[in-house]
Amino acid sequence: MTKKEKLVMTFLCNKCQQKRTYLISPQEITQALSKRFILSIEEIDEIMVELANQNYIDFVVSESKKGYFYCVNLKKNGQTYNSDAKRSRRTFGLLVLRSIFLATVSFVFGLILRAIFK
């Protein structure tokens, strides 16, 4: 997933907390993500289609007098997206810490061997 897709998916997960269908406008998504990225309506359409293809959401475009809205329903992968993202960040952090620890231990072991055989 790209950064923009991740941000849109995080926004949708936070907005659609339960298993119901929500009406979300593209303008609402652009306003929520405007601090980090400037997204056009076409980009949001492409991102929504890509998220649907990746089996995260179901959505239907609904026309109204005020413009069009997305009727968004999170699938099972979409409902667990936030917890999966947290788990992957935690796993990555532990991997980095373990690598630093092993590098430190090997450096100290090298110093001890150098002192012994010097």
Secondary structure, DSSP 8 states (H G I E B T S, - for coil): --HHHHHHHHHHHHH--SSS-EEE-HHHHHHHHTTT----HHHHHHHHHHHHHTTSEEEEEEEETTEEEEEEEE-HHHHTHHHHHHHHHHHHHHHHHHHHHHHHHHHHHHHHHHHH--
